[in-house]
């Protein structure tokens, strides 16, 4: 089952926040903050793969804790969060093995010999591809809360649970594996280890990424430290889906968030 969405969801999300704040229907918390994230995206199609990495600078984020501060009790608890985040993938993983040949002098044989060894090139590089977008997810973790003995407003929380994810991603990526390795194997010994971007353009398949639907449910982890009104959170999101162009996407995002609860 899939649900068609677009960037109009951002308006819906912030409208929901406003309505909850005005009507005070539930014991919820509005939690604005700033976040930095590290994300990895695997793209696969035609039994070929591409890997991308995204590192974000500090960006605004906001979430709603529908159970609010009242849900913080010692021991196991249930929670429900709605979180809006954005991401941007600008670097792609370039990995292949190549042969290095050195000429060395053999004193026992009194002659020069060529010695070959296999080396690996493995780096994330800017090769002109970019995938960016945002996602809204509803996270329902089972948590275990540790409360301070002296102050109820200080606590530590760890949790894990399903995440219903609505995602918008668009951009392009190269399917570099096994393309690059096959290319280097077929051309024989390479006199250099540096990657040539032109190899991607002329030899490897490039796919377009476009997703505005949801498929299945992902999972997320949460770790939080609460100090009065300040919250330091670490969230890890894992999600798999198939986009409109039948590319399989595996997303992993780790976010560090500093928030203020009121």
C-alpha positions in Angstrom: 0.0 0.0 0.0 1.3 3.4 -0.8 0.2 7.0 -0.2 0.9 9.8 -2.7 2.4 12.9 -1.0 4.2 16.1 -2.0 5.7 19.1 -0.4 2.3 20.2 0.7 2.8 17.9 3.7 5.1 20.4 5.2 2.2 22.8 5.4 0.0 20.1 6.9 2.6 19.3 9.5 3.1 22.9 10.7 -0.7 23.4 10.6 -1.1 20.4 12.9 1.4 22.0 15.3 -0.5 25.3 15.3 -3.9 23.6 15.9 -2.6 21.5 18.8 -0.9 24.5 20.3 -4.1 26.6 20.1 -6.6 24.1 21.3 -4.5 22.2 23.8 -6.3 19.0 23.0 -3.6 16.6 24.3 -0.8 16.7 26.8 1.8 17.1 24.1 5.1 19.0 23.8 6.2 21.1 20.9 10.0 20.6 20.5 11.9 22.9 18.2 15.6 22.6 17.8 18.6 22.3 15.6 20.2 19.2 14.2 23.2 17.8 12.4 22.9 14.5 10.6 24.9 11.9 8.8 23.1 9.8 6.2 23.9 7.0 3.9 21.8 6.0 0.9 22.2 2.8 -1.1 20.6 2.8 -4.6 20.2 -0.4 -6.5 18.8 -1.4 -9.9 19.6 -4.0 -12.6 21.8 -5.8 -10.0 24.0 -2.8 -9.8 24.6 -0.5 -6.8 25.5 3.0 -5.9 26.3 4.4 -2.5 25.9 8.0 -1.4 26.8 9.9 1.8 25.2 13.1 3.2 26.5 15.3 6.0 24.3 18.2 7.0 25.2 21.4 8.6 23.1 22.6 11.5 19.5 22.9 10.3 16.2 23.6 12.1 14.0 20.7 13.1 10.7 20.4 14.9 8.9 17.5 16.5 5.7 16.8 18.5 5.7 14.5 21.5 2.0 13.6 21.6 2.3 12.1 25.1 4.2 15.0 26.4 6.3 15.3 29.6 3.7 13.3 31.5 4.8 10.1 29.6 8.2 10.2 31.3 7.9 7.5 34.0 10.5 5.1 35.4 10.7 1.9 33.5 9.1 0.9 30.2 6.8 3.3 28.5 5.2 3.9 25.1 5.6 7.1 23.2 4.5 8.8 19.9 6.6 11.4 18.0 6.1 13.2 14.8 9.4 14.5 13.3 10.2 16.6 10.3 13.8 16.5 8.9 15.6 17.3 5.7 18.6 15.7 4.1 21.0 16.2 1.2 23.4 13.7 -0.4 26.2 15.3 -2.3 29.0 12.7 -2.3 29.1 9.3 -3.9 31.2 6.3 -2.9 33.9 5.4 -5.4 35.5 2.0 -4.7 37.6 -0.3 -6.8 40.8 -2.4 -6.7 43.7 -1.7 -9.0 47.1 -3.1 -9.7 50.3 -1.3 -8.8 53.5 -2.4 -10.4 56.9 -1.4 -9.0 60.4 -2.1 -10.4 62.8 -3.3 -7.7 66.3 -4.5 -7.8 66.9 -8.1 -6.6 70.5 -8.3 -5.2 70.3 -12.1 -5.2 69.6 -12.4 -8.9 71.5 -9.2 -9.7 68.7 -7.9 -11.8 65.6 -5.7 -11.7 62.2 -7.3 -11.3 58.7 -6.1 -11.5 56.5 -6.7 -8.5 52.7 -6.2 -8.7 50.4 -5.7 -5.8 46.7 -5.0 -5.5 45.5 -1.7 -3.9 42.0 -0.4 -3.1 40.6 3.0 -3.8 37.7 3.8 -1.5 36.5 7.4 -1.0 33.4 9.5 -1.1 33.7 12.1 -3.8 31.7 14.9 -5.4 31.1 13.5 -8.9 28.2 15.9 -9.8 25.3 13.9 -8.5 23.0 15.2 -5.8 19.9 13.8 -4.1 18.0 16.0 -1.7 14.6 16.0 0.0 12.8 15.8 3.3 10.8 13.3 5.2 8.1 13.3 7.9 7.9 10.3 10.1 5.6 9.2 13.0 7.7 7.2 15.4 6.1 5.0 18.1 8.9 3.6 20.2 8.9 1.4 23.3 11.2 3.3 25.6 12.9 2.7 28.9 13.1 5.8 31.1 15.6 6.5 33.8 14.6 9.4 36.1 16.9 11.5 38.3 16.3 10.8 42.0 16.5 14.4 42.8 14.7 16.1 39.9 11.8 14.6 37.9 12.6 17.0 35.0 16.0 15.3 34.5 15.9 11.9 32.7 17.5 9.6 30.2 15.4 7.7 27.7 16.3 4.9 25.2 13.8 3.4 22.8 13.2 1.5 19.6 10.1 1.1 17.4 8.4 1.4 14.0 8.5 4.6 12.0 5.8 5.5 9.5 7.7 7.5 7.0 6.6 10.0 4.3 9.4 10.9 2.1 10.2 13.2 -0.8 13.6 12.6 -2.5 14.8 13.6 -5.9 18.0 13.7 -7.8 20.4 11.3 -9.6 23.1 8.8 -8.8 25.6 6.6 -10.6 25.5 2.8 -10.2 29.2 2.4 -9.6 29.3 -1.3 -8.5 30.3 -3.5 -10.2 30.7 -1.0 -13.1 34.0 0.5 -12.0 35.6 -2.7 -10.9 34.7 -4.4 -14.2 36.1 -1.4 -16.1 39.4 -1.5 -14.3 39.6 -5.3 -14.6 39.0 -5.2 -18.3 41.6 -2.5 -19.0 44.4 -4.3 -17.1 47.1 -2.7 -15.0 46.4 1.0 -14.2 49.4 3.4 -13.8 47.4 5.6 -11.4 45.2 5.3 -8.4 43.2 8.6 -8.6 39.7 8.3 -9.8 38.8 9.9 -13.2 35.2 11.3 -13.1 34.9 11.0 -16.9 34.9 7.2 -16.4 31.5 7.4 -14.7 30.0 9.5 -17.5 31.1 7.2 -20.3 30.8 3.8 -18.7 28.4 3.6 -15.7 24.7 3.8 -15.6 23.1 6.9 -14.1 19.6 6.7 -12.6 17.1 9.3 -11.6 15.7 9.2 -8.1 12.1 10.3 -7.5 10.0 9.3 -4.6 6.9 10.9 -3.1 5.2 7.8 -1.7 5.6 5.5 1.3 6.2 1.8 1.2 6.3 -0.4 4.3 7.3 0.9 7.7 10.9 1.7 8.8 12.4 1.5 12.2 14.1 4.0 14.4 16.2 4.1 17.6 16.2 7.0 20.1 18.5 8.1 22.9 17.6 11.2 24.9 19.0 13.2 27.8 16.5 15.6 29.4 17.8 18.5 31.4 14.8 20.6 32.6 13.7 22.2 29.3 16.7 21.2 27.2 16.8 17.9 25.3 19.8 16.3 23.7 18.7 13.5 21.3 20.2 11.0 19.0 17.9 9.4 16.5 18.8 6.6 14.0 16.4 5.9 11.2 16.4 2.8 8.9 14.1 2.6 5.9 13.7 0.7 2.6 11.5 1.6 -0.3 11.2 1.5 -4.0 10.8 4.8 -5.8 8.7 5.7 -8.9 11.5 4.6 -11.2 11.8 1.2 -9.6 15.1 2.0 -7.9 15.5 0.3 -4.5 16.6 2.7 -1.8 18.1 1.8 1.6 18.3 4.8 3.9 20.1 5.1 7.1 20.2 8.5 9.0 21.8 9.3 12.3 20.8 12.7 13.7 22.0 14.6 16.7 19.4 17.1 17.9 19.5 19.9 20.5 16.0 20.9 21.4 14.0 23.2 23.7 10.8 21.8 25.2 8.0 24.1 26.3 
